[in-house]
Amino acid sequence: MNMKKILNYFIIIVILAGTTWFIWNWQKNVYSKELLRLDIFGPSEITLGEEVEYVVRYRNKGEFRLDNPELVFEAPEYSLKDGEFFERQILGPEELGEAIYPGEEKTFSFKISILGKEGDIKITKASLSYRPKDLKARYQLSSDFTSQIKSAPLVFDFDLPSKIASGKDFVFRINYFSNIEHLLTNLRCQIEYPFGFEFISSTPKSIEQTEWEIPVLNKSEGGRIEISGRLSGDLGEAKVFKAKLGVWKNGEFIVLKEATKGVEVVRHSLYIRQEINGNPQYVAVPGDWLHYEIYFKNVGEDSVSNLFMINQLEGEAFDFQTIKSDYGSFQAGDNSIVFDWRRVPDLQYLIPTEEGKVDFFIKLKDDLGSVKNPVLRNKIFIGQVKEEFVTKIGSKLGIDQKAYFQDEVFGNSGPVPLQVGEATTYTIMWHIRNHYSDIKNAKVKAILPQNIELTGRVFPEPEFEKFTFDSQSREIVWLAGDLARGVGVTEPPLTIAFQISFTPAVYQRGQIPNIINEVQITAEDSWTQTIIKSSAPAVNTSLPNDPTITNGTIQ
């Protein structure tokens, strides 16, 4: 084959290849992606937790039909929808139709709320995929929109003194408050302590001493976390406390608010301690008379003189009209007792290692109303030293014991007045009241006198399994269990009824004997972690609670 033929074949091959490439490339590019527009509209500035609306719009500006469209909306990181975490939503033929026709335009609205810190940048994305008519290739168009969290209406800060004495116990708080329109759930507070801090306790109780649960936070609601600890460090050393408020999601902590507070380690020249009724860990009860004794010791290297001491009392339980003090002056405006060195010799001059004391008396109210987990606070100021002492008040536990012949529970029988040798039945009722804090393991006990027997009838029936009787000691025990605050106060009391039978003996003729002796209740106060108790008097055959009985004497 000569060179001319070879050249002709080569030219033909080039022409065929070029024609094939042109046809394939024309088919591929006959539709331009510029003919479809995809936009996202939304607020450029958002508020934490507030519901916002993003609108996704597409428009087919070309002359080609776009088949099998699918729209994907991707919410910003840490978004919520209907209270649940929300990441993306896919819209298919059911929402978009089988095709996007020339000139067609549609919009879709997505309402969400977004979590994050103030200043966080949040990116919303959308993508639209489709297949132009008569083409096998599938195209995708994307768009995004940027918003910034400009406002986070959450208050979250430390209530912490700027100076703390090394090695001394102190109390500080983390306060939080929400003004977000929607409620926040499953919040957590985390704290990072500086080196040298020793955790002692907290209210509420912590998770591993560094994290607290806040189940629900509504708008215009808040709370506080109170932490007791001890800080050690060199004189003048700076220590930094850090805290975060946020929520957990898939093992990741989403921060909504942060707080930081620095303190200086100092050495105080005065050490203060407090005793109430001779006990530094006293647990008060409503109606108590409290004898406060405040001791102050010079732990510095120099003498101190001309001191004032202020005891600022806080607590709804105090009856401020009852304050008594030989040397202190009560200031009604801020409920404080002031001790002046002019009247208290120990405040006039105190050499190193010497200790002085002041004291006062105050009574607690008998009824604290609906206060939950009540506490008493005494904030003491002397010289440059400030100390705060917190005293818990135990729940008020009560029990009523009543007896009836005429009742609607069992229906009693037997002679009234009582007859020697003949059995008469009675209904005994116990009612438990619990006022200010939850209690655990409530136990009720009473002794049955001689000639009194149980009939075995107990109401309500589920309490029968918690009701026992020891024939030897003749002791009845009712394991009432755990009770919430307010039972018998703002809620119905916990009640049990049981029937007894009394057969008087000859030696009891002419008497009005007890049919049940004093009843006692004990329980563990969940707030104070102490055992509390109460009692009710014995009941005799005169049945003071049953108006139908006019004569309880045995005939």
ChimeraX attribute file (.defattr): number of C-alpha atoms within 10 A of each C-alpha:
attribute: neighborCount
match mode: 1-to-1
recipient: residues
	/A:1	5
	/A:2	6
	/A:3	8
	/A:4	9
	/A:5	10
	/A:6	10
	/A:7	11
	/A:8	11
	/A:9	12
	/A:10	11
	/A:11	12
	/A:12	11
	/A:13	12
	/A:14	12
	/A:15	12
	/A:16	11
	/A:17	12
	/A:18	12
	/A:19	12
	/A:20	12
	/A:21	12
	/A:22	12
	/A:23	11
	/A:24	12
	/A:25	11
	/A:26	11
	/A:27	13
	/A:28	13
	/A:29	10
	/A:30	12
	/A:31	16
	/A:32	12
	/A:33	15
	/A:34	11
	/A:35	14
	/A:36	21
	/A:37	17
	/A:38	20
	/A:39	17
	/A:40	21
	/A:41	15
	/A:42	17
	/A:43	13
	/A:44	13
	/A:45	15
	/A:46	22
	/A:47	22
	/A:48	24
	/A:49	24
	/A:50	19
	/A:51	17
	/A:52	16
	/A:53	14
	/A:54	18
	/A:55	14
	/A:56	23
	/A:57	16
	/A:58	18
	/A:59	18
	/A:60	21
	/A:61	16
	/A:62	18
	/A:63	11
	/A:64	19
	/A:65	18
	/A:66	23
	/A:67	20
	/A:68	18
	/A:69	22
	/A:70	21
	/A:71	23
	/A:72	17
	/A:73	23
	/A:74	18
	/A:75	24
	/A:76	22
	/A:77	17
	/A:78	16
	/A:79	21
	/A:80	20
	/A:81	15
	/A:82	10
	/A:83	13
	/A:84	10
	/A:85	16
	/A:86	18
	/A:87	14
	/A:88	14
	/A:89	13
	/A:90	13
	/A:91	15
	/A:92	14
	/A:93	13
	/A:94	8
	/A:95	12
	/A:96	16
	/A:97	14
	/A:98	14
	/A:99	18
	/A:100	23
	/A:101	17
	/A:102	16
	/A:103	14
	/A:104	14
	/A:105	15
	/A:106	12
	/A:107	13
	/A:108	15
	/A:109	13
	/A:110	14
	/A:111	13
	/A:112	21
	/A:113	24
	/A:114	23
	/A:115	24
	/A:116	23
	/A:117	21
	/A:118	20
	/A:119	14
	/A:120	14
	/A:121	17
	/A:122	21
	/A:123	14
	/A:124	19
	/A:125	18
	/A:126	22
	/A:127	18
	/A:128	20
	/A:129	16
	/A:130	19
	/A:131	19
	/A:132	21
	/A:133	14
	/A:134	11
	/A:135	14
	/A:136	10
	/A:137	10
	/A:138	13
	/A:139	14
	/A:140	13
	/A:141	15
	/A:142	15
	/A:143	15
	/A:144	16
	/A:145	17
	/A:146	16
	/A:147	17
	/A:148	19
	/A:149	20
	/A:150	16
	/A:151	16
	/A:152	21
	/A:153	18
	/A:154	19
	/A:155	15
	/A:156	23
	/A:157	21
	/A:158	19
	/A:159	15
	/A:160	16
	/A:161	15
	/A:162	13
	/A:163	18
	/A:164	24
	/A:165	20
	/A:166	21
	/A:167	17
	/A:168	15
	/A:169	16
	/A:170	19
	/A:171	19
	/A:172	16
	/A:173	17
	/A:174	18
	/A:175	15
	/A:176	19
	/A:177	18
	/A:178	20
	/A:179	17
	/A:180	20
	/A:181	15
	/A:182	16
	/A:183	16
	/A:184	18
	/A:185	15
	/A:186	12
	/A:187	18
	/A:188	18
	/A:189	23
	/A:190	20
	/A:191	18
	/A:192	14
	/A:193	16
	/A:194	16
	/A:195	12
	/A:196	14
	/A:197	17
	/A:198	15
	/A:199	15
	/A:200	13
	/A:201	14
	/A:202	18
	/A:203	13
	/A:204	13
	/A:205	14
	/A:206	16
	/A:207	11
	/A:208	7
	/A:209	14
	/A:210	14
	/A:211	17
	/A:212	20
	/A:213	16
	/A:214	19
	/A:215	10
	/A:216	12
	/A:217	20
	/A:218	15
	/A:219	15
	/A:220	12
	/A:221	13
	/A:222	17
	/A:223	13
	/A:224	16
	/A:225	19
	/A:226	16
	/A:227	19
	/A:228	15
	/A:229	16
	/A:230	17
	/A:231	20
	/A:232	19
	/A:233	19
	/A:234	12
	/A:235	12
	/A:236	14
	/A:237	12
	/A:238	15
	/A:239	21
	/A:240	13
	/A:241	17
	/A:242	16
	/A:243	20
	/A:244	21
	/A:245	25
	/A:246	22
	/A:247	22
	/A:248	12
	/A:249	10
	/A:250	5
	/A:251	7
	/A:252	8
	/A:253	14
	/A:254	19
	/A:255	19
	/A:256	20
	/A:257	20
	/A:258	18
	/A:259	15
	/A:260	14
	/A:261	15
	/A:262	15
	/A:263	17
	/A:264	19
	/A:265	20
	/A:266	19
	/A:267	19
	/A:268	18
	/A:269	19
	/A:270	21
	/A:271	19
	/A:272	21
	/A:273	15
	/A:274	21
	/A:275	17
	/A:276	20
	/A:277	15
	/A:278	12
	/A:279	12
	/A:280	14
	/A:281	14
	/A:282	16
	/A:283	17
	/A:284	21
	/A:285	19
	/A:286	18
	/A:287	16
	/A:288	14
	/A:289	18
	/A:290	20
	/A:291	18
	/A:292	20
	/A:293	19
	/A:294	18
	/A:295	16
	/A:296	21
	/A:297	18
	/A:298	20
	/A:299	17
	/A:300	15
	/A:301	10
	/A:302	12
	/A:303	14
	/A:304	17
	/A:305	15
	/A:306	15
	/A:307	18
	/A:308	16
	/A:309	21
	/A:310	21
	/A:311	23
	/A:312	18
	/A:313	19
	/A:314	16
	/A:315	14
	/A:316	15
	/A:317	21
	/A:318	24
	/A:319	15
	/A:320	17
	/A:321	9
	/A:322	12
	/A:323	17
	/A:324	17
	/A:325	16
	/A:326	12
	/A:327	17
	/A:328	21
	/A:329	15
	/A:330	19
	/A:331	13
	/A:332	10
	/A:333	6
	/A:334	10
	/A:335	15
	/A:336	20
	/A:337	23
	/A:338	18
	/A:339	23
	/A:340	19
	/A:341	17
	/A:342	13
	/A:343	12
	/A:344	19
	/A:345	16
	/A:346	19
	/A:347	23
	/A:348	15
	/A:349	15
	/A:350	21
	/A:351	15
	/A:352	15
	/A:353	15
	/A:354	13
	/A:355	17
	/A:356	16
	/A:357	16
	/A:358	19
	/A:359	19
	/A:360	18
	/A:361	16
	/A:362	18
	/A:363	19
	/A:364	22
	/A:365	18
	/A:366	14
	/A:367	13
	/A:368	18
	/A:369	14
	/A:370	13
	/A:371	15
	/A:372	16
	/A:373	17
	/A:374	22
	/A:375	20
	/A:376	18
	/A:377	16
	/A:378	19
	/A:379	15
	/A:380	22
	/A:381	17
	/A:382	18
	/A:383	15
	/A:384	8
	/A:385	17
	/A:386	19
	/A:387	18
	/A:388	19
	/A:389	18
	/A:390	14
	/A:391	18
	/A:392	18
	/A:393	24
	/A:394	27
	/A:395	30
	/A:396	21
	/A:397	24
	/A:398	18
	/A:399	22
	/A:400	17
	/A:401	20
	/A:402	20
	/A:403	26
	/A:404	23
	/A:405	24
	/A:406	17
	/A:407	12
	/A:408	9
	/A:409	14
	/A:410	17
	/A:411	13
	/A:412	17
	/A:413	13
	/A:414	16
	/A:415	12
	/A:416	16
	/A:417	15
	/A:418	22
	/A:419	20
	/A:420	17
	/A:421	11
	/A:422	13
	/A:423	17
	/A:424	20
	/A:425	23
	/A:426	25
	/A:427	22
	/A:428	19
	/A:429	16
	/A:430	19
	/A:431	17
	/A:432	23
	/A:433	22
	/A:434	23
	/A:435	25
	/A:436	25
	/A:437	23
	/A:438	22
	/A:439	27
	/A:440	17
	/A:441	15
	/A:442	21
	/A:443	18
	/A:444	23
	/A:445	18
	/A:446	20
	/A:447	19
	/A:448	21
	/A:449	15
	/A:450	14
	/A:451	12
	/A:452	19
	/A:453	17
	/A:454	16
	/A:455	12
	/A:456	10
	/A:457	15
	/A:458	21
	/A:459	15
	/A:460	12
	/A:461	11
	/A:462	10
	/A:463	15
	/A:464	17
	/A:465	10
	/A:466	13
	/A:467	17
	/A:468	13
	/A:469	16
	/A:470	11
	/A:471	10
	/A:472	6
	/A:473	9
	/A:474	15
	/A:475	15
	/A:476	17
	/A:477	19
	/A:478	20
	/A:479	17
	/A:480	21
	/A:481	13
	/A:482	16
	/A:483	20
	/A:484	16
	/A:485	23
	/A:486	20
	/A:487	20
	/A:488	19
	/A:489	15
	/A:490	13
	/A:491	12
	/A:492	12
	/A:493	18
	/A:494	15
	/A:495	17
	/A:496	20
	/A:497	20
	/A:498	21
	/A:499	23
	/A:500	22
	/A:501	20
	/A:502	23
	/A:503	18
	/A:504	22
	/A:505	14
	/A:506	12
	/A:507	9
	/A:508	14
	/A:509	15
	/A:510	13
	/A:511	14
	/A:512	16
	/A:513	19
	/A:514	17
	/A:515	24
	/A:516	22
	/A:517	19
	/A:518	15
	/A:519	21
	/A:520	20
	/A:521	22
	/A:522	20
	/A:523	24
	/A:524	20
	/A:525	25
	/A:526	17
	/A:527	19
	/A:528	21
	/A:529	14
	/A:530	14
	/A:531	16
	/A:532	18
	/A:533	19
	/A:534	16
	/A:535	18
	/A:536	17
	/A:537	14
	/A:538	17
	/A:539	20
	/A:540	18
	/A:541	25
	/A:542	20
	/A:543	21
	/A:544	15
	/A:545	13
	/A:546	14
	/A:547	11
	/A:548	11
	/A:549	16
	/A:550	13
	/A:551	14
	/A:552	18
	/A:553	18
	/A:554	20
	/A:555	16
